[in-house]
Amino acid sequence: MADTVLFDLFGVIARQQSSSGKELLVTTAGVSAPGFWESYWALRMPYDRGEVTGSEYWRQVAATLGTTFDEHQIARLIDADIASWSAVDDDMVALVEQTAASGRRVALLSNIPEELAVHYEKHHRWLKHFDTVAFSCRIGHAKPEPQAYRWCCRALDLAPGRILFVDDRAENVQAAEAIGMPGHLFIGPGHARQAIAELDTVPQMQ
């Protein structure tokens, strides 16, 4: 059974994009919101996997919108994008710290571009609690791709069944379960705490 916890970042430990942050992105781009978000998400996966830089990503977004962003505007968009994803849930940070302090191994798997990964490394010391930090931009795979979960198994040197995966998106949990990882669909800190506590009530693999 599972004895290590693999956490998602955004929507679990960190908050989803803030409304004010999303508004700032659209204002900075100077385009309509529906078209902006369609392009933002349609082009996001290669950016998350580290296949393109932030500047390249925003130029691609501009091209699909039939416009251009200059270097100054791109820098502002990168900064606004980082800010929109920067809030964390203190209760979940505490749960990560408590889980690690209990002696249980914890790890992190996140779809995240390089600029945002650097921001989190600079500003959030609680990342030190994770045995493995799997940022999609560094490992070249993003959820729900099976390779992302398998990368974590190799890094932790554990079979999938030894890892409880916690994520707020059903498709990501289902992808983890498809390779043999027990999954917990995150709906709040209380339920996550209970799911982790229940790991102590079942026999562990020897």
ZIJOMO-V878611 format. One record per backbone hydrogen bond with DSSP energy under -0.5 kcal/mol. CO is the residue of the C=O (numbers start at 1). NH is the residue of the N-H. Records with the same first field share a line. If there is no record, write none. Layout:
CO = NH / NH
This chain:
1 = 205
3 = 105
4 = 6 / 164
5 = 7 / 107
6 = 166
7 = 109
8 = 13
9 = 12 / 13 / 14
13 = 89
14 = 11
18 = 22
19 = 23
20 = 24
21 = 25
22 = 26
23 = 27
24 = 28
25 = 29
26 = 30 / 31
32 = 36
33 = 37
34 = 38
35 = 39
36 = 40
37 = 41
38 = 42
39 = 43
41 = 44 / 45
43 = 47
44 = 48
45 = 49
46 = 51 / 52
47 = 50
48 = 112
53 = 57
54 = 58
55 = 59
56 = 60
57 = 61
58 = 62
59 = 63
60 = 64
61 = 65
62 = 67
63 = 66
70 = 74
71 = 75
72 = 76
73 = 77
74 = 78
75 = 79
76 = 80
77 = 81
78 = 82
79 = 83
80 = 84
81 = 85
82 = 85
83 = 86
84 = 18
87 = 15
88 = 90
89 = 92 / 93
90 = 94
91 = 95
92 = 96
93 = 97
94 = 98
95 = 99
96 = 100
97 = 101
98 = 102
99 = 104
100 = 103
105 = 5
106 = 131 / 132
107 = 7
108 = 134
110 = 112 / 136
112 = 137
113 = 117
114 = 118
115 = 119
116 = 120
117 = 121
118 = 122
119 = 123
120 = 124
123 = 125
124 = 127
125 = 128
126 = 129
127 = 130
132 = 108 / 134
133 = 135
134 = 110
135 = 138 / 139
136 = 140
142 = 145
145 = 148 / 149
146 = 150
147 = 151
148 = 152
149 = 153
150 = 154
151 = 155
152 = 156
153 = 157 / 158
159 = 162
160 = 163
162 = 3 / 4
163 = 165 / 182
164 = 6
165 = 167 / 184
166 = 8
167 = 186
168 = 170
169 = 172 / 173
170 = 174
171 = 175
172 = 176
173 = 177
174 = 178
175 = 179
176 = 179 / 181
177 = 180
182 = 165
184 = 167 / 186
188 = 192
189 = 193
190 = 194
191 = 195
192 = 196
193 = 197
194 = 198
196 = 199
197 = 200
198 = 201
199 = 202
